[in-house]
Amino acid sequence: MATARTATLDQKTKDELAELAMELGMNPKTRKQFGRLLKESGSSVRLADVEAEDAATSAVTDAVQRAMKDKQIEDAAAATRNRLEGQRASLLRTDANPDGRYDDATMGKLEQFMQERGISDYEDGAVLYSHAHPEPHPVPEIASHGQWSLPTGDWIKDPKGTARKYANQAVADILSSRR
């Protein structure tokens, strides 16, 4: 296995290098590093125990990294699940949460709405659902009690006075209905 680099060395130097290699390979403190250097240098000489240990260490490291990645994924999924359950609980009206916005039936419709649109966040889904399905607004008190008719009177000669007169009558009617 003579190369251009070793061809210029005398036999004594070659013997010293061989002896040094043997010492490095046999010393428990330097054996691993020496085996890795042999592998990195492209030498055909291998130290089987060092390579086996490196392979085992690599396999264990890979397994630990996969387990850590799986654990991170599980933790993220659990955190997402807990967040969604909390959002759902805050929106659902129950005895424990009377301030919830939706009853069971409406919550089912909301969840179907979210599933159809690929929404995975209850808060976002509730906002979009409330815009798509607005609750009916109550009729204001003033509009539900009174009947409106076209005003009569002298609108042409005195529009401001006639408007004032009818406005005062409307206010008086409202005040009398509240007593």
CORBELWO-V281907 format. One record per residue. N is the residue number from 1. RES is the residue in one letter. OMEGA is omega in degrees with one decimal (NA if undefined). Layout:
n = <N;N>
res = <RES;RES>
omega = <OMEGA;OMEGA>
This chain:
n = <1;2;3;4;5;6;7;8;9;10;11;12;13;14;15;16;17;18;19;20;21;22;23;24;25;26;27;28;29;30;31;32;33;34;35;36;37;38;39;40;41;42;43;44;45;46;47;48;49;50;51;52;53;54;55;56;57;58;59;60;61;62;63;64;65;66;67;68;69;70;71;72;73;74;75;76;77;78;79;80;81;82;83;84;85;86;87;88;89;90;91;92;93;94;95;96;97;98;99;100;101;102;103;104;105;106;107;108;109;110;111;112;113;114;115;116;117;118;119;120;121;122;123;124;125;126;127;128;129;130;131;132;133;134;135;136;137;138;139;140;141;142;143;144;145;146;147;148;149;150;151;152;153;154;155;156;157;158;159;160;161;162;163;164;165;166;167;168;169;170;171;172;173;174;175;176;177;178;179>
res = <M;A;T;A;R;T;A;T;L;D;Q;K;T;K;D;E;L;A;E;L;A;M;E;L;G;M;N;P;K;T;R;K;Q;F;G;R;L;L;K;E;S;G;S;S;V;R;L;A;D;V;E;A;E;D;A;A;T;S;A;V;T;D;A;V;Q;R;A;M;K;D;K;Q;I;E;D;A;A;A;A;T;R;N;R;L;E;G;Q;R;A;S;L;L;R;T;D;A;N;P;D;G;R;Y;D;D;A;T;M;G;K;L;E;Q;F;M;Q;E;R;G;I;S;D;Y;E;D;G;A;V;L;Y;S;H;A;H;P;E;P;H;P;V;P;E;I;A;S;H;G;Q;W;S;L;P;T;G;D;W;I;K;D;P;K;G;T;A;R;K;Y;A;N;Q;A;V;A;D;I;L;S;S;R;R>
omega = <179.1;178.0;-179.3;-178.9;-177.2;-178.6;-178.0;-179.1;176.2;-174.3;-179.4;179.5;178.9;179.1;178.5;178.2;178.4;178.9;177.6;178.4;177.6;179.2;179.6;-178.8;-178.3;-178.9;-178.7;-179.6;-174.8;-174.1;-177.9;-179.0;-179.9;178.3;178.9;177.2;176.8;-178.9;-179.4;-177.7;179.5;-179.7;178.1;178.5;-179.9;173.1;-171.4;-177.6;178.3;179.0;178.4;178.8;177.9;179.4;179.0;178.7;179.2;179.6;178.9;178.9;177.8;179.8;178.9;178.9;176.8;179.3;178.7;179.0;177.3;179.1;178.1;179.2;178.5;178.7;178.5;178.6;179.0;178.7;178.0;178.5;179.2;179.2;-179.8;177.3;176.9;178.2;180.0;-179.4;-179.4;179.3;-175.2;179.1;178.4;176.0;179.4;-179.2;-178.6;-179.7;179.8;-175.0;-171.7;172.0;-176.4;-177.4;-179.5;177.7;176.3;177.9;178.1;-179.7;176.2;177.4;-179.7;-178.1;179.2;-175.8;177.7;180.0;-177.1;-178.6;-176.6;-178.9;177.4;179.5;179.8;178.8;-179.9;179.2;-179.4;176.5;-179.8;-178.5;-177.3;176.4;179.0;-179.9;178.3;179.5;179.7;-175.6;-175.6;-178.1;-176.3;-176.0;-171.4;172.0;-178.4;175.0;178.9;-178.0;175.9;179.0;-173.9;-177.9;-176.8;-176.1;-175.8;-176.5;-178.6;-179.4;179.7;178.2;179.0;-178.5;-178.5;176.8;178.2;177.9;180.0;178.2;179.5;177.6;-179.8;-179.0;179.9;179.6;-179.9;-177.9;NA>
